[in-house]
Amino acid sequence: MPDLKERLRSHLVELARERDPYFATQGHFYVQQYIRQQLAAWGTVEHHDFAVNGRTHRNWILNLAAAKRQNRPPILIGAHYDAVPGTPGADDNATGVSVLLEMAKAFSEQPANYPIRLVAFDLEEIFTQSDTFGNVQYAKFLQKQPLRLMIALESIGYCSHQPNSQKYRPGLDRFYPTQANFIALVGNVPAILDLIRLSRCIRRSGLGAVWLPAGMRGQIVPATRRGDHAAFWDRGDRAIMVTDTAEFRNPNYHKSSDRIETLNLNFLTQVCTGLTEGIRLL
Ligand SMILES: [Zn+2]
């Protein structure tokens, strides 16, 4: 556990820097290469390229074998590696990518029951037009290929133990904790059993976990669509976003203050441990 925490910290140090693909091209390139190099320690890294406004963007992919029965549909775990201009994006989403990189190690050393496909997505933050997103482009590229489950790691390292530190959309606040020290799993209705099983495993690692089913592909609470998972809801896959709820608790959301020092690395480590264990049991 202390080792894992230190490895996560060293990933964060490399990843948390300005890295939007338009105004921070150097940082963006640096982070791309860091991800490729880290994933390459565990297998053959593939890439999926797509063009937006005459520029090529790149999703990185690593496939890992299942313990047995390789013909099962894979569990796809994704995290976007770009950031909003003007922020080092430590929580959003260097935390998600750090855990993605540690999952490469974890599922190489001890495979899951399903093949694991790790994808680092480009271009989640910049445009409001969603068909330019790296996740949407990749979901299209998959065509009809079935997935066992899609999991998006989206801002997973910020927590606060202060009373009333957790904010909600009106209506939800009566049902959920007011202290911002839990991790949230938001999934579509077909993923409910997985939501329950994964939350249980995260709780076993010592962390509070709550889950929220999002009906109608998240159209009822549009904030639940913000992440790499929504494109997979639209495809009809089981898909879950794992998140600290970002702007609903983190005052540094999309600001230059979204820095490593503001994160809770014990929290991040517990998310990583609990989720990895949970995915192995699926
Ligand atoms: Zn994000």
Residues whose N, C-alpha, C, O or C-beta is under 5 A from the ligand:
A	BS01	ZN	D92 N93
